[in-house]
Amino acid sequence: PRGGGKPHGAIADMIKSTFGSYDNFKKQFVEAGTKQFGSGWVWLVLDTDGSLKITSTGNADLPLIHGQRALLTCDIWE
């Protein structure tokens, strides 16, 4: 209920400090998705050093395999 919209709290602070703003994060996240060729995923991850990162993977590859924690994902279907 009442979900959606901009994040708030600690994750919002991390997004702002990493990407400059929530809108800039959204732009970069969408851009990463449009550059993914074929099936795959775009992720917002907590990297091994504790920083946020936008990454993309192909097919069945997962951030967990690379020591990252997935926070948000978008499934890219060809």
C-alpha positions in Angstrom: 0.0 0.0 0.0 1.1 3.5 -0.9 4.3 2.0 -2.4 6.4 3.6 -5.2 8.0 6.9 -5.6 11.4 8.1 -4.4 13.2 6.1 -1.7 13.8 7.7 1.6 16.1 7.2 4.6 19.6 5.7 4.3 19.2 4.3 0.8 18.1 7.7 -0.5 21.1 9.3 1.1 23.4 6.7 -0.5 21.8 7.2 -3.9 22.2 11.0 -3.6 25.8 10.8 -2.5 26.7 8.2 -5.2 24.7 9.5 -8.2 24.1 13.2 -7.3 20.4 12.9 -7.2 17.6 10.3 -7.5 16.8 11.6 -11.0 20.4 11.1 -12.1 20.3 7.6 -10.7 17.1 6.8 -12.7 18.7 8.2 -15.8 21.8 6.0 -15.4 19.8 2.9 -14.5 17.6 3.2 -17.6 20.6 3.9 -19.7 22.3 0.7 -18.5 19.1 -1.2 -19.4 19.0 0.2 -22.9 22.6 -0.8 -23.5 22.0 -4.4 -22.4 22.1 -6.6 -25.5 19.7 -9.5 -25.5 18.3 -11.1 -22.3 19.8 -10.0 -19.0 19.4 -7.7 -16.0 20.2 -4.3 -14.7 21.0 -4.1 -11.0 21.5 -1.6 -8.3 23.9 -3.4 -6.0 25.8 -2.9 -2.8 29.3 -3.6 -3.9 31.9 -5.5 -1.9 33.4 -2.2 -0.7 30.0 -1.0 0.6 29.3 1.4 -2.2 26.3 1.5 -4.5 26.8 0.6 -8.2 24.7 0.1 -11.2 25.7 -3.0 -13.1 24.2 -5.2 -15.8 24.5 -9.0 -16.3 23.6 -11.3 -19.1 21.3 -14.2 -19.0 21.5 -16.0 -15.6 24.5 -14.2 -14.2 23.8 -12.7 -10.7 25.5 -10.1 -8.5 25.7 -12.6 -5.7 28.2 -14.6 -7.7 30.5 -11.5 -7.7 30.1 -10.8 -4.0 27.5 -8.0 -4.5 24.1 -7.6 -2.8 21.2 -6.9 -5.1 19.0 -4.0 -4.0 17.0 -3.4 -7.2 16.7 -5.2 -10.5 15.1 -4.8 -13.9 14.6 -7.8 -16.1 15.7 -7.0 -19.7 13.9 -9.2 -22.2 15.6 -9.0 -25.6 
